[in-house]
């Protein structure tokens, strides 16, 4: 198991797999995504990939900001 990953840690396994750890099992962990979907991640993926634990006690935080203009622009492109 990856050292420092605890229940309720927010981790990123790769660019498409990230979420809050809700269960740690013998051979896998369960992540709850921002869309409230549970994903089972085998421990092998945690060992083979670079895992980022965004819940560690440091001052750096990662987040995305989408402006209202950006969303309106995308909506207008979809409606054309």
mmCIF file of the N, C-alpha and C atoms, coordinates in Angstrom:
data_MODEL
# 
_entry.id   MODEL 
# 
loop_
_atom_site.group_PDB 
_atom_site.id 
_atom_site.type_symbol 
_atom_site.label_atom_id 
_atom_site.label_alt_id 
_atom_site.label_comp_id 
_atom_site.label_asym_id 
_atom_site.label_entity_id 
_atom_site.label_seq_id 
_atom_site.pdbx_PDB_ins_code 
_atom_site.Cartn_x 
_atom_site.Cartn_y 
_atom_site.Cartn_z 
_atom_site.occupancy 
_atom_site.B_iso_or_equiv 
_atom_site.pdbx_formal_charge 
_atom_site.auth_seq_id 
_atom_site.auth_comp_id 
_atom_site.auth_asym_id 
_atom_site.auth_atom_id 
_atom_site.pdbx_PDB_model_num 
ATOM 1   N N  . UNK A 1 1  ? 0.845   -1.190 0.000   1.00 0.00 ? 1  UNK A N  1 
ATOM 2   C CA . UNK A 1 1  ? 0.000   0.000  0.000   1.00 0.00 ? 1  UNK A CA 1 
ATOM 3   C C  . UNK A 1 1  ? 0.881   1.240  0.000   1.00 0.00 ? 1  UNK A C  1 
ATOM 4   N N  . UNK A 1 2  ? 0.381   2.314  -0.549  1.00 0.00 ? 2  UNK A N  1 
ATOM 5   C CA . UNK A 1 2  ? 1.135   3.553  -0.636  1.00 0.00 ? 2  UNK A CA 1 
ATOM 6   C C  . UNK A 1 2  ? 1.175   4.220  0.729   1.00 0.00 ? 2  UNK A C  1 
ATOM 7   N N  . UNK A 1 3  ? 2.382   4.553  1.161   1.00 0.00 ? 3  UNK A N  1 
ATOM 8   C CA . UNK A 1 3  ? 2.542   5.169  2.479   1.00 0.00 ? 3  UNK A CA 1 
ATOM 9   C C  . UNK A 1 3  ? 1.895   6.548  2.506   1.00 0.00 ? 3  UNK A C  1 
ATOM 10  N N  . UNK A 1 4  ? 1.206   6.862  3.576   1.00 0.00 ? 4  UNK A N  1 
ATOM 11  C CA . UNK A 1 4  ? 0.592   8.176  3.741   1.00 0.00 ? 4  UNK A CA 1 
ATOM 12  C C  . UNK A 1 4  ? -0.822  8.284  3.219   1.00 0.00 ? 4  UNK A C  1 
ATOM 13  N N  . UNK A 1 5  ? -1.355  7.244  2.594   1.00 0.00 ? 5  UNK A N  1 
ATOM 14  C CA . UNK A 1 5  ? -2.731  7.288  2.098   1.00 0.00 ? 5  UNK A CA 1 
ATOM 15  C C  . UNK A 1 5  ? -3.638  6.718  3.177   1.00 0.00 ? 5  UNK A C  1 
ATOM 16  N N  . UNK A 1 6  ? -4.526  7.548  3.678   1.00 0.00 ? 6  UNK A N  1 
ATOM 17  C CA . UNK A 1 6  ? -5.456  7.156  4.733   1.00 0.00 ? 6  UNK A CA 1 
ATOM 18  C C  . UNK A 1 6  ? -6.881  7.349  4.237   1.00 0.00 ? 6  UNK A C  1 
ATOM 19  N N  . UNK A 1 7  ? -7.847  6.804  4.996   1.00 0.00 ? 7  UNK A N  1 
ATOM 20  C CA . UNK A 1 7  ? -9.240  7.089  4.662   1.00 0.00 ? 7  UNK A CA 1 
ATOM 21  C C  . UNK A 1 7  ? -9.446  8.599  4.658   1.00 0.00 ? 7  UNK A C  1 
ATOM 22  N N  . UNK A 1 8  ? -10.176 9.084  3.688   1.00 0.00 ? 8  UNK A N  1 
ATOM 23  C CA . UNK A 1 8  ? -10.541 10.475 3.462   1.00 0.00 ? 8  UNK A CA 1 
ATOM 24  C C  . UNK A 1 8  ? -9.408  11.300 2.880   1.00 0.00 ? 8  UNK A C  1 
ATOM 25  N N  . UNK A 1 9  ? -8.284  10.658 2.516   1.00 0.00 ? 9  UNK A N  1 
ATOM 26  C CA . UNK A 1 9  ? -7.253  11.374 1.754   1.00 0.00 ? 9  UNK A CA 1 
ATOM 27  C C  . UNK A 1 9  ? -7.785  11.622 0.346   1.00 0.00 ? 9  UNK A C  1 
ATOM 28  N N  . UNK A 1 10 ? -7.428  12.747 -0.230  1.00 0.00 ? 10 UNK A N  1 
ATOM 29  C CA . UNK A 1 10 ? -7.789  13.019 -1.624  1.00 0.00 ? 10 UNK A CA 1 
ATOM 30  C C  . UNK A 1 10 ? -6.556  12.731 -2.463  1.00 0.00 ? 10 UNK A C  1 
ATOM 31  N N  . UNK A 1 11 ? -6.640  11.690 -3.320  1.00 0.00 ? 11 UNK A N  1 
ATOM 32  C CA . UNK A 1 11 ? -5.471  11.285 -4.096  1.00 0.00 ? 11 UNK A CA 1 
ATOM 33  C C  . UNK A 1 11 ? -5.764  11.328 -5.583  1.00 0.00 ? 11 UNK A C  1 
ATOM 34  N N  . UNK A 1 12 ? -4.681  11.413 -6.351  1.00 0.00 ? 12 UNK A N  1 
ATOM 35  C CA . UNK A 1 12 ? -4.747  11.386 -7.806  1.00 0.00 ? 12 UNK A CA 1 
ATOM 36  C C  . UNK A 1 12 ? -3.807  10.281 -8.274  1.00 0.00 ? 12 UNK A C  1 
ATOM 37  N N  . UNK A 1 13 ? -4.376  9.266  -8.942  1.00 0.00 ? 13 UNK A N  1 
ATOM 38  C CA . UNK A 1 13 ? -3.583  8.125  -9.416  1.00 0.00 ? 13 UNK A CA 1 
ATOM 39  C C  . UNK A 1 13 ? -3.056  8.406  -10.821 1.00 0.00 ? 13 UNK A C  1 
ATOM 40  N N  . UNK A 1 14 ? -3.872  8.991  -11.663 1.00 0.00 ? 14 UNK A N  1 
ATOM 41  C CA . UNK A 1 14 ? -3.469  9.466  -12.986 1.00 0.00 ? 14 UNK A CA 1 
ATOM 42  C C  . UNK A 1 14 ? -4.407  10.603 -13.350 1.00 0.00 ? 14 UNK A C  1 
ATOM 43  N N  . UNK A 1 15 ? -4.284  11.126 -14.581 1.00 0.00 ? 15 UNK A N  1 
ATOM 44  C CA . UNK A 1 15 ? -5.078  12.316 -14.918 1.00 0.00 ? 15 UNK A CA 1 
ATOM 45  C C  . UNK A 1 15 ? -6.588  12.068 -14.903 1.00 0.00 ? 15 UNK A C  1 
ATOM 46  N N  . UNK A 1 16 ? -7.012  10.811 -15.037 1.00 0.00 ? 16 UNK A N  1 
ATOM 47  C CA . UNK A 1 16 ? -8.437  10.502 -15.070 1.00 0.00 ? 16 UNK A CA 1 
ATOM 48  C C  . UNK A 1 16 ? -8.948  9.829  -13.803 1.00 0.00 ? 16 UNK A C  1 
ATOM 49  N N  . UNK A 1 17 ? -8.069  9.508  -12.873 1.00 0.00 ? 17 UNK A N  1 
ATOM 50  C CA . UNK A 1 17 ? -8.471  8.789  -11.665 1.00 0.00 ? 17 UNK A CA 1 
ATOM 51  C C  . UNK A 1 17 ? -8.055  9.579  -10.437 1.00 0.00 ? 17 UNK A C  1 
ATOM 52  N N  . UNK A 1 18 ? -9.045  10.217 -9.820  1.00 0.00 ? 18 UNK A N  1 
ATOM 53  C CA . UNK A 1 18 ? -8.785  10.974 -8.595  1.00 0.00 ? 18 UNK A CA 1 
ATOM 54  C C  . UNK A 1 18 ? -10.046 10.976 -7.753  1.00 0.00 ? 18 UNK A C  1 
ATOM 55  N N  . UNK A 1 19 ? -9.868  11.094 -6.451  1.00 0.00 ? 19 UNK A N  1 
ATOM 56  C CA . UNK A 1 19 ? -11.014 11.148 -5.557  1.00 0.00 ? 19 UNK A CA 1 
ATOM 57  C C  . UNK A 1 19 ? -10.615 10.944 -4.115  1.00 0.00 ? 19 UNK A C  1 
ATOM 58  N N  . UNK A 1 20 ? -11.615 10.936 -3.263  1.00 0.00 ? 20 UNK A N  1 
ATOM 59  C CA . UNK A 1 20 ? -11.411 10.765 -1.828  1.00 0.00 ? 20 UNK A CA 1 
ATOM 60  C C  . UNK A 1 20 ? -11.451 9.282  -1.496  1.00 0.00 ? 20 UNK A C  1 
ATOM 61  N N  . UNK A 1 21 ? -10.450 8.825  -0.726  1.00 0.00 ? 21 UNK A N  1 
ATOM 62  C CA . UNK A 1 21 ? -10.377 7.419  -0.323  1.00 0.00 ? 21 UNK A CA 1 
ATOM 63  C C  . UNK A 1 21 ? -11.473 7.164  0.708   1.00 0.00 ? 21 UNK A C  1 
ATOM 64  N N  . UNK A 1 22 ? -12.375 6.225  0.397   1.00 0.00 ? 22 UNK A N  1 
ATOM 65  C CA . UNK A 1 22 ? -13.463 5.915  1.324   1.00 0.00 ? 22 UNK A CA 1 
ATOM 66  C C  . UNK A 1 22 ? -13.311 4.541  1.958   1.00 0.00 ? 22 UNK A C  1 
ATOM 67  N N  . UNK A 1 23 ? -12.479 3.685  1.351   1.00 0.00 ? 23 UNK A N  1 
ATOM 68  C CA . UNK A 1 23 ? -12.283 2.345  1.910   1.00 0.00 ? 23 UNK A CA 1 
ATOM 69  C C  . UNK A 1 23 ? -10.915 1.824  1.485   1.00 0.00 ? 23 UNK A C  1 
ATOM 70  N N  . UNK A 1 24 ? -10.179 1.264  2.432   1.00 0.00 ? 24 UNK A N  1 
ATOM 71  C CA . UNK A 1 24 ? -8.887  0.646  2.146   1.00 0.00 ? 24 UNK A CA 1 
ATOM 72  C C  . UNK A 1 24 ? -9.037  -0.841 2.408   1.00 0.00 ? 24 UNK A C  1 
ATOM 73  N N  . UNK A 1 25 ? -8.863  -1.630 1.344   1.00 0.00 ? 25 UNK A N  1 
ATOM 74  C CA . UNK A 1 25 ? -9.013  -3.084 1.438   1.00 0.00 ? 25 UNK A CA 1 
ATOM 75  C C  . UNK A 1 25 ? -7.659  -3.748 1.277   1.00 0.00 ? 25 UNK A C  1 
ATOM 76  N N  . UNK A 1 26 ? -7.635  -5.062 1.406   1.00 0.00 ? 26 UNK A N  1 
ATOM 77  C CA . UNK A 1 26 ? -6.384  -5.807 1.311   1.00 0.00 ? 26 UNK A CA 1 
ATOM 78  C C  . UNK A 1 26 ? -5.732  -5.652 -0.065  1.00 0.00 ? 26 UNK A C  1 
ATOM 79  N N  . UNK A 1 27 ? -6.524  -5.673 -1.144  1.00 0.00 ? 27 UNK A N  1 
ATOM 80  C CA . UNK A 1 27 ? -5.953  -5.637 -2.491  1.00 0.00 ? 27 UNK A CA 1 
ATOM 81  C C  . UNK A 1 27 ? -6.375  -4.428 -3.312  1.00 0.00 ? 27 UNK A C  1 
ATOM 82  N N  . UNK A 1 28 ? -7.139  -3.523 -2.735  1.00 0.00 ? 28 UNK A N  1 
ATOM 83  C CA . UNK A 1 28 ? -7.606  -2.359 -3.482  1.00 0.00 ? 28 UNK A CA 1 
ATOM 84  C C  . UNK A 1 28 ? -8.035  -1.253 -2.526  1.00 0.00 ? 28 UNK A C  1 
ATOM 85  N N  . UNK A 1 29 ? -8.275  -0.087 -3.101  1.00 0.00 ? 29 UNK A N  1 
ATOM 86  C CA . UNK A 1 29 ? -8.896  1.004  -2.363  1.00 0.00 ? 29 UNK A CA 1 
ATOM 87  C C  . UNK A 1 29 ? -10.128 1.449  -3.147  1.00 0.00 ? 29 UNK A C  1 
ATOM 88  N N  . UNK A 1 30 ? -11.029 2.130  -2.465  1.00 0.00 ? 30 UNK A N  1 
ATOM 89  C CA . UNK A 1 30 ? -12.216 2.681  -3.123  1.00 0.00 ? 30 UNK A CA 1 
ATOM 90  C C  . UNK A 1 30 ? -12.095 4.196  -3.070  1.00 0.00 ? 30 UNK A C  1 
ATOM 91  N N  . UNK A 1 31 ? -12.204 4.825  -4.253  1.00 0.00 ? 31 UNK A N  1 
ATOM 92  C CA . UNK A 1 31 ? -12.187 6.278  -4.364  1.00 0.00 ? 31 UNK A CA 1 
ATOM 93  C C  . UNK A 1 31 ? -13.583 6.771  -4.686  1.00 0.00 ? 31 UNK A C  1 
ATOM 94  N N  . UNK A 1 32 ? -13.997 7.852  -4.046  1.00 0.00 ? 32 UNK A N  1 
ATOM 95  C CA . UNK A 1 32 ? -15.250 8.514  -4.381  1.00 0.00 ? 32 UNK A CA 1 
ATOM 96  C C  . UNK A 1 32 ? -14.886 9.771  -5.158  1.00 0.00 ? 32 UNK A C  1 
ATOM 97  N N  . UNK A 1 33 ? -15.335 9.840  -6.415  1.00 0.00 ? 33 UNK A N  1 
ATOM 98  C CA . UNK A 1 33 ? -14.973 10.950 -7.296  1.00 0.00 ? 33 UNK A CA 1 
ATOM 99  C C  . UNK A 1 33 ? -15.809 12.182 -6.987  1.00 0.00 ? 33 UNK A C  1 
ATOM 100 N N  . UNK A 1 34 ? -15.471 13.287 -7.652  1.00 0.00 ? 34 UNK A N  1 
ATOM 101 C CA . UNK A 1 34 ? -16.239 14.515 -7.514  1.00 0.00 ? 34 UNK A CA 1 
ATOM 102 C C  . UNK A 1 34 ? -17.658 14.384 -8.028  1.00 0.00 ? 34 UNK A C  1 
ATOM 103 N N  . UNK A 1 35 ? -17.911 13.364 -8.865  1.00 0.00 ? 35 UNK A N  1 
ATOM 104 C CA . UNK A 1 35 ? -19.256 13.101 -9.389  1.00 0.00 ? 35 UNK A CA 1 
ATOM 105 C C  . UNK A 1 35 ? -20.009 12.114 -8.509  1.00 0.00 ? 35 UNK A C  1 
ATOM 106 N N  . UNK A 1 36 ? -19.469 11.829 -7.321  1.00 0.00 ? 36 UNK A N  1 
ATOM 107 C CA . UNK A 1 36 ? -20.065 10.909 -6.352  1.00 0.00 ? 36 UNK A CA 1 
ATOM 108 C C  . UNK A 1 36 ? -20.164 9.485  -6.903  1.00 0.00 ? 36 UNK A C  1 
ATOM 109 N N  . UNK A 1 37 ? -19.131 9.064  -7.628  1.00 0.00 ? 37 UNK A N  1 
ATOM 110 C CA . UNK A 1 37 ? -19.040 7.710  -8.168  1.00 0.00 ? 37 UNK A CA 1 
ATOM 111 C C  . UNK A 1 37 ? -17.915 6.997  -7.445  1.00 0.00 ? 37 UNK A C  1 
ATOM 112 N N  . UNK A 1 38 ? -18.168 5.775  -6.990  1.00 0.00 ? 38 UNK A N  1 
ATOM 113 C CA . UNK A 1 38 ? -17.135 4.978  -6.333  1.00 0.00 ? 38 UNK A CA 1 
ATOM 114 C C  . UNK A 1 38 ? -16.358 4.184  -7.369  1.00 0.00 ? 38 UNK A C  1 
ATOM 115 N N  . UNK A 1 39 ? -15.033 4.259  -7.293  1.00 0.00 ? 39 UNK A N  1 
ATOM 116 C CA . UNK A 1 39 ? -14.145 3.531  -8.199  1.00 0.00 ? 39 UNK A CA 1 
ATOM 117 C C  . UNK A 1 39 ? -13.244 2.643  -7.353  1.00 0.00 ? 39 UNK A C  1 
ATOM 118 N N  . UNK A 1 40 ? -13.155 1.368  -7.707  1.00 0.00 ? 40 UNK A N  1 
ATOM 119 C CA . UNK A 1 40 ? -12.227 0.457  -7.036  1.00 0.00 ? 40 UNK A CA 1 
ATOM 120 C C  . UNK A 1 40 ? -10.913 0.488  -7.804  1.00 0.00 ? 40 UNK A C  1 
ATOM 121 N N  . UNK A 1 41 ? -9.841  0.818  -7.086  1.00 0.00 ? 41 UNK A N  1 
ATOM 122 C CA . UNK A 1 41 ? -8.513  0.912  -7.695  1.00 0.00 ? 41 UNK A CA 1 
ATOM 123 C C  . UNK A 1 41 ? -7.637  -0.185 -7.095  1.00 0.00 ? 41 UNK A C  1 
ATOM 124 N N  . UNK A 1 42 ? -7.147  -1.112 -7.925  1.00 0.00 ? 42 UNK A N  1 
ATOM 125 C CA . UNK A 1 42 ? -6.271  -2.163 -7.400  1.00 0.00 ? 42 UNK A CA 1 
ATOM 126 C C  . UNK A 1 42 ? -4.968  -1.558 -6.856  1.00 0.00 ? 42 UNK A C  1 
ATOM 127 N N  . UNK A 1 43 ? -4.438  -2.132 -5.790  1.00 0.00 ? 43 UNK A N  1 
ATOM 128 C CA . UNK A 1 43 ? -3.193  -1.638 -5.206  1.00 0.00 ? 43 UNK A CA 1 
ATOM 129 C C  . UNK A 1 43 ? -2.045  -1.659 -6.210  1.00 0.00 ? 43 UNK A C  1 
ATOM 130 N N  . UNK A 1 44 ? -2.097  -2.578 -7.161  1.00 0.00 ? 44 UNK A N  1 
ATOM 131 C CA . UNK A 1 44 ? -1.049  -2.655 -8.177  1.00 0.00 ? 44 UNK A CA 1 
ATOM 132 C C  . UNK A 1 44 ? -0.934  -1.341 -8.946  1.00 0.00 ? 44 UNK A C  1 
ATOM 133 N N  . UNK A 1 45 ? -2.071  -0.699 -9.257  1.00 0.00 ? 45 UNK A N  1 
ATOM 134 C CA . UNK A 1 45 ? -2.036  0.603  -9.954  1.00 0.00 ? 45 UNK A CA 1 
ATOM 135 C C  . UNK A 1 45 ? -1.406  1.668  -9.087  1.00 0.00 ? 45 UNK A C  1 
ATOM 136 N N  . UNK A 1 46 ? -1.613  1.569  -7.771  1.00 0.00 ? 46 UNK A N  1 
ATOM 137 C CA . UNK A 1 46 ? -1.015  2.557  -6.869  1.00 0.00 ? 46 UNK A CA 1 
ATOM 138 C C  . UNK A 1 46 ? 0.501   2.402  -6.824  1.00 0.00 ? 46 UNK A C  1 
ATOM 139 N N  . UNK A 1 47 ? 0.967   1.179  -6.937  1.00 0.00 ? 47 UNK A N  1 
ATOM 140 C CA . UNK A 1 47 ? 2.403   0.919  -6.894  1.00 0.00 ? 47 UNK A CA 1 
ATOM 141 C C  . UNK A 1 47 ? 3.057   1.277  -8.221  1.00 0.00 ? 47 UNK A C  1 
ATOM 142 N N  . UNK A 1 48 ? 2.373   1.013  -9.342  1.00 0.00 ? 48 UNK A N  1 
ATOM 143 C CA . UNK A 1 48 ? 2.948   1.233  -10.664 1.00 0.00 ? 48 UNK A CA 1 
ATOM 144 C C  . UNK A 1 48 ? 2.898   2.688  -11.111 1.00 0.00 ? 48 UNK A C  1 
ATOM 145 N N  . UNK A 1 49 ? 1.941   3.472  -10.617 1.00 0.00 ? 49 UNK A N  1 
ATOM 146 C CA . UNK A 1 49 ? 1.769   4.859  -11.040 1.00 0.00 ? 49 UNK A CA 1 
ATOM 147 C C  . UNK A 1 49 ? 2.262   5.822  -9.971  1.00 0.00 ? 49 UNK A C  1 
ATOM 148 N N  . UNK A 1 50 ? 2.484   7.036  -10.394 1.00 0.00 ? 50 UNK A N  1 
ATOM 149 C CA . UNK A 1 50 ? 2.817   8.106  -9.450  1.00 0.00 ? 50 UNK A CA 1 
ATOM 150 C C  . UNK A 1 50 ? 1.520   8.565  -8.785  1.00 0.00 ? 50 UNK A C  1 
ATOM 151 N N  . UNK A 1 51 ? 1.445   8.454  -7.474  1.00 0.00 ? 51 UNK A N  1 
ATOM 152 C CA . UNK A 1 51 ? 0.245   8.826  -6.726  1.00 0.00 ? 51 UNK A CA 1 
ATOM 153 C C  . UNK A 1 51 ? 0.497   10.159 -6.036  1.00 0.00 ? 51 UNK A C  1 
ATOM 154 N N  . UNK A 1 52 ? -0.418  11.107 -6.242  1.00 0.00 ? 52 UNK A N  1 
ATOM 155 C CA . UNK A 1 52 ? -0.321  12.399 -5.569  1.00 0.00 ? 52 UNK A CA 1 
ATOM 156 C C  . UNK A 1 52 ? -1.381  12.433 -4.477  1.00 0.00 ? 52 UNK A C  1 
ATOM 157 N N  . UNK A 1 53 ? -0.945  12.669 -3.249  1.00 0.00 ? 53 UNK A N  1 
ATOM 158 C CA . UNK A 1 53 ? -1.870  12.803 -2.128  1.00 0.00 ? 53 UNK A CA 1 
ATOM 159 C C  . UNK A 1 53 ? -2.050  14.290 -1.866  1.00 0.00 ? 53 UNK A C  1 
ATOM 160 N N  . UNK A 1 54 ? -3.187  14.828 -2.291  1.00 0.00 ? 54 UNK A N  1 
ATOM 161 C CA . UNK A 1 54 ? -3.447  16.259 -2.149  1.00 0.00 ? 54 UNK A CA 1 
ATOM 162 C C  . UNK A 1 54 ? -3.886  16.624 -0.739  1.00 0.00 ? 54 UNK A C  1 
ATOM 163 N N  . UNK A 1 55 ? -4.025  15.653 0.148   1.00 0.00 ? 55 UNK A N  1 
ATOM 164 C CA . UNK A 1 55 ? -4.461  15.921 1.517   1.00 0.00 ? 55 UNK A CA 1 
ATOM 165 C C  . UNK A 1 55 ? -3.309  16.047 2.502   1.00 0.00 ? 55 UNK A C  1 
ATOM 166 N N  . UNK A 1 56 ? -2.079  15.918 2.024   1.00 0.00 ? 56 UNK A N  1 
ATOM 167 C CA . UNK A 1 56 ? -0.946  16.032 2.933   1.00 0.00 ? 56 UNK A CA 1 
ATOM 168 C C  . UNK A 1 56 ? -0.934  17.428 3.550   1.00 0.00 ? 56 UNK A C  1 
ATOM 169 N N  . UNK A 1 57 ? -0.276  17.580 4.653   1.00 0.00 ? 57 UNK A N  1 
ATOM 170 C CA . UNK A 1 57 ? -0.278  18.842 5.397   1.00 0.00 ? 57 UNK A CA 1 
ATOM 171 C C  . UNK A 1 57 ? 0.735   19.835 4.847   1.00 0.00 ? 57 UNK A C  1 
ATOM 172 N N  . UNK A 1 58 ? 0.508   20.281 3.621   1.00 0.00 ? 58 UNK A N  1 
ATOM 173 C CA . UNK A 1 58 ? 1.340   21.334 3.069   1.00 0.00 ? 58 UNK A CA 1 
ATOM 174 C C  . UNK A 1 58 ? 0.433   22.484 2.640   1.00 0.00 ? 58 UNK A C  1 
ATOM 175 N N  . UNK A 1 59 ? 1.041   23.551 2.209   1.00 0.00 ? 59 UNK A N  1 
ATOM 176 C CA . UNK A 1 59 ? 0.275   24.755 1.885   1.00 0.00 ? 59 UNK A CA 1 
ATOM 177 C C  . UNK A 1 59 ? -0.202  24.775 0.428   1.00 0.00 ? 59 UNK A C  1 
ATOM 178 N N  . UNK A 1 60 ? 0.245   23.823 -0.394  1.00 0.00 ? 60 UNK A N  1 
ATOM 179 C CA . UNK A 1 60 ? -0.115  23.812 -1.808  1.00 0.00 ? 60 UNK A CA 1 
ATOM 180 C C  . UNK A 1 60 ? -1.427  23.056 -2.002  1.00 0.00 ? 60 UNK A C  1 
ATOM 181 N N  . UNK A 1 61 ? -2.344  23.642 -2.725  1.00 0.00 ? 61 UNK A N  1 
ATOM 182 C CA . UNK A 1 61 ? -3.617  23.010 -3.039  1.00 0.00 ? 61 UNK A CA 1 
ATOM 183 C C  . UNK A 1 61 ? -3.862  23.143 -4.535  1.00 0.00 ? 61 UNK A C  1 
ATOM 184 N N  . UNK A 1 62 ? -4.478  22.136 -5.148  1.00 0.00 ? 62 UNK A N  1 
ATOM 185 C CA . UNK A 1 62 ? -4.778  22.158 -6.568  1.00 0.00 ? 62 UNK A CA 1 
ATOM 186 C C  . UNK A 1 62 ? -6.285  22.271 -6.738  1.00 0.00 ? 62 UNK A C  1 
ATOM 187 N N  . UNK A 1 63 ? -6.704  23.170 -7.611  1.00 0.00 ? 63 UNK A N  1 
ATOM 188 C CA . UNK A 1 63 ? -8.120  23.283 -7.910  1.00 0.00 ? 63 UNK A CA 1 
ATOM 189 C C  . UNK A 1 63 ? -8.272  23.876 -9.303  1.00 0.00 ? 63 UNK A C  1 
ATOM 190 N N  . UNK A 1 64 ? -9.439  23.663 -9.889  1.00 0.00 ? 64 UNK A N  1 
ATOM 191 C CA . UNK A 1 64 ? -9.725  24.196 -11.211 1.00 0.00 ? 64 UNK A CA 1 
ATOM 192 C C  . UNK A 1 64 ? -10.772 25.286 -11.090 1.00 0.00 ? 64 UNK A C  1 
ATOM 193 N N  . UNK A 1 65 ? -10.598 26.329 -11.879 1.00 0.00 ? 65 UNK A N  1 
ATOM 194 C CA . UNK A 1 65 ? -11.563 27.427 -11.905 1.00 0.00 ? 65 UNK A CA 1 
ATOM 195 C C  . UNK A 1 65 ? -12.067 27.561 -13.332 1.00 0.00 ? 65 UNK A C  1 
ATOM 196 N N  . UNK A 1 66 ? -13.378 27.527 -13.485 1.00 0.00 ? 66 UNK A N  1 
ATOM 197 C CA . UNK A 1 66 ? -13.988 27.737 -14.788 1.00 0.00 ? 66 UNK A CA 1 
ATOM 198 C C  . UNK A 1 66 ? -14.787 29.032 -14.707 1.00 0.00 ? 66 UNK A C  1 
ATOM 199 N N  . UNK A 1 67 ? -14.448 29.971 -15.560 1.00 0.00 ? 67 UNK A N  1 
ATOM 200 C CA . UNK A 1 67 ? -15.135 31.254 -15.523 1.00 0.00 ? 67 UNK A CA 1 
ATOM 201 C C  . UNK A 1 67 ? -16.521 31.141 -16.151 1.00 0.00 ? 67 UNK A C  1 
ATOM 202 N N  . UNK A 1 68 ? -17.376 32.058 -15.797 1.00 0.00 ? 68 UNK A N  1 
ATOM 203 C CA . UNK A 1 68 ? -18.716 32.099 -16.378 1.00 0.00 ? 68 UNK A CA 1 
ATOM 204 C C  . UNK A 1 68 ? -18.607 32.335 -17.874 1.00 0.00 ? 68 UNK A C  1 
ATOM 205 N N  . UNK A 1 69 ? -17.693 33.221 -18.294 1.00 0.00 ? 69 UNK A N  1 
ATOM 206 C CA . UNK A 1 69 ? -17.512 33.475 -19.721 1.00 0.00 ? 69 UNK A CA 1 
ATOM 207 C C  . UNK A 1 69 ? -17.138 32.194 -20.437 1.00 0.00 ? 69 UNK A C  1 
ATOM 208 N N  . UNK A 1 70 ? -16.237 31.422 -19.869 1.00 0.00 ? 70 UNK A N  1 
ATOM 209 C CA . UNK A 1 70 ? -15.787 30.176 -20.489 1.00 0.00 ? 70 UNK A CA 1 
ATOM 210 C C  . UNK A 1 70 ? -16.970 29.223 -20.664 1.00 0.00 ? 70 UNK A C  1 
ATOM 211 N N  . UNK A 1 71 ? -17.794 29.079 -19.658 1.00 0.00 ? 71 UNK A N  1 
ATOM 212 C CA . UNK A 1 71 ? -18.941 28.176 -19.740 1.00 0.00 ? 71 UNK A CA 1 
ATOM 213 C C  . UNK A 1 71 ? -19.950 28.669 -20.775 1.00 0.00 ? 71 UNK A C  1 
ATOM 214 N N  . UNK A 1 72 ? -20.202 29.974 -20.809 1.00 0.00 ? 72 UNK A N  1 
ATOM 215 C CA . UNK A 1 72 ? -21.133 30.524 -21.796 1.00 0.00 ? 72 UNK A CA 1 
ATOM 216 C C  . UNK A 1 72 ? -20.583 30.337 -23.209 1.00 0.00 ? 72 UNK A C  1 
ATOM 217 N N  . UNK A 1 73 ? -19.291 30.531 -23.367 1.00 0.00 ? 73 UNK A N  1 
ATOM 218 C CA . UNK A 1 73 ? -18.651 30.355 -24.669 1.00 0.00 ? 73 UNK A CA 1 
ATOM 219 C C  . UNK A 1 73 ? -18.797 28.907 -25.152 1.00 0.00 ? 73 UNK A C  1 
ATOM 220 N N  . UNK A 1 74 ? -18.558 27.953 -24.256 1.00 0.00 ? 74 UNK A N  1 
ATOM 221 C CA . UNK A 1 74 ? -18.724 26.545 -24.617 1.00 0.00 ? 74 UNK A CA 1 
ATOM 222 C C  . UNK A 1 74 ? -20.164 26.208 -24.952 1.00 0.00 ? 74 UNK A C  1 
ATOM 223 N N  . UNK A 1 75 ? -21.104 26.761 -24.187 1.00 0.00 ? 75 UNK A N  1 
ATOM 224 C CA . UNK A 1 75 ? -22.516 26.525 -24.452 1.00 0.00 ? 75 UNK A CA 1 
ATOM 225 C C  . UNK A 1 75 ? -22.931 27.074 -25.812 1.00 0.00 ? 75 UNK A C  1 
ATOM 226 N N  . UNK A 1 76 ? -22.449 28.277 -26.142 1.00 0.00 ? 76 UNK A N  1 
ATOM 227 C CA . UNK A 1 76 ? -22.786 28.871 -27.428 1.00 0.00 ? 76 UNK A CA 1 
ATOM 228 C C  . UNK A 1 76 ? -22.211 28.038 -28.580 1.00 0.00 ? 76 UNK A C  1 
ATOM 229 N N  . UNK A 1 77 ? -21.014 27.487 -28.400 1.00 0.00 ? 77 UNK A N  1 
ATOM 230 C CA . UNK A 1 77 ? -20.423 26.648 -29.442 1.00 0.00 ? 77 UNK A CA 1 
ATOM 231 C C  . UNK A 1 77 ? -21.233 25.365 -29.619 1.00 0.00 ? 77 UNK A C  1 
ATOM 232 N N  . UNK A 1 78 ? -21.763 24.835 -28.520 1.00 0.00 ? 78 UNK A N  1 
ATOM 233 C CA . UNK A 1 78 ? -22.555 23.606 -28.624 1.00 0.00 ? 78 UNK A CA 1 
ATOM 234 C C  . UNK A 1 78 ? -23.906 23.860 -29.291 1.00 0.00 ? 78 UNK A C  1 
ATOM 235 N N  . UNK A 1 79 ? -24.465 25.036 -29.095 1.00 0.00 ? 79 UNK A N  1 
ATOM 236 C CA . UNK A 1 79 ? -25.798 25.343 -29.621 1.00 0.00 ? 79 UNK A CA 1 
ATOM 237 C C  . UNK A 1 79 ? -25.775 25.730 -31.095 1.00 0.00 ? 79 UNK A C  1 
ATOM 238 N N  . UNK A 1 80 ? -24.616 26.037 -31.640 1.00 0.00 ? 80 UNK A N  1 
ATOM 239 C CA . UNK A 1 80 ? -24.538 26.432 -33.052 1.00 0.00 ? 80 UNK A CA 1 
ATOM 240 C C  . UNK A 1 80 ? -24.837 25.290 -33.974 1.00 0.00 ? 80 UNK A C  1 
# 
